[in-house]
């Protein structure tokens, strides 16, 4: 991923959890539960932002806009953070 993040156009990048047993490397879970969940998306965005040199806010806004466009969601869809 580190080799490719800077060649993917910002208007084509999306983040998702389609790899159910491939957690971000920095995540430590109790009882060796290695299940990937949507709650880890902010960690993935933070990692991508640090690699690409963009801010987390820029990357979150870009990937949210891409998902809204790709899935034809209402434009009023907001970024919500559950922490």
C-alpha positions in Angstrom: 0.0 0.0 0.0 2.8 2.4 0.8 4.1 2.1 -2.8 0.7 2.9 -4.4 -1.0 5.5 -2.2 0.7 8.4 -3.9 -0.2 7.3 -7.4 -3.9 6.7 -6.7 -5.9 9.9 -7.6 -7.7 11.4 -4.7 -11.0 11.3 -6.6 -10.6 7.5 -6.9 -9.6 6.4 -3.4 -12.0 4.7 -1.0 -11.5 3.0 2.3 -13.4 -0.1 3.4 -13.4 -3.3 5.5 -13.8 -5.9 2.8 -10.9 -8.0 4.3 -12.7 -9.4 7.4 -9.6 -11.0 8.9 -6.9 -8.5 7.8 -6.7 -5.9 10.6 -4.5 -2.8 10.3 -1.1 -3.9 11.7 -1.2 -1.4 14.6 -4.5 -2.7 16.0 -4.2 -4.9 19.1 -7.3 -6.8 20.1 -8.1 -8.8 23.2 -8.2 -12.6 22.9 -6.5 -12.6 19.5 -9.8 -11.6 17.8 -8.5 -10.5 14.4 -11.8 -9.6 12.8 -11.8 -6.4 10.8 -14.7 -4.0 11.6 -15.8 -0.6 10.3 -14.7 1.0 13.6 -11.1 0.6 12.4 -11.6 2.8 9.3 -10.3 5.9 11.1 -7.1 4.1 11.9 -6.8 3.2 8.2 -7.4 6.8 7.2 -4.8 8.1 9.7 -2.3 5.6 8.3 -3.1 6.6 4.6 -2.9 10.3 5.5 0.6 9.9 7.1 1.9 8.0 4.1 0.4 10.4 1.5 1.2 13.6 3.3 -2.4 14.7 3.4 -4.3 15.6 6.5 -6.8 13.1 8.0 -9.5 15.7 7.3 -8.6 16.0 3.6 -8.4 12.3 3.2 -11.7 11.6 5.0 -13.5 14.3 3.0 -12.1 12.9 -0.3 -12.9 9.3 0.4 -16.4 10.2 1.7 -17.1 12.2 -1.4 -15.9 9.3 -3.5 -18.2 6.8 -1.7 -21.2 9.2 -2.0 -20.6 9.5 -5.7 -19.8 5.8 -6.3 -22.8 4.4 -4.3 -25.1 7.3 -5.4 -25.8 8.3 -1.8 -27.6 11.5 -0.9 -25.3 14.5 -1.0 -26.3 15.3 2.5 -24.5 12.2 3.8 -22.1 13.4 6.6 -18.9 12.1 8.1 -19.7 10.9 11.6 -17.1 9.9 14.2 -18.0 7.6 17.0 -15.4 8.2 19.7 
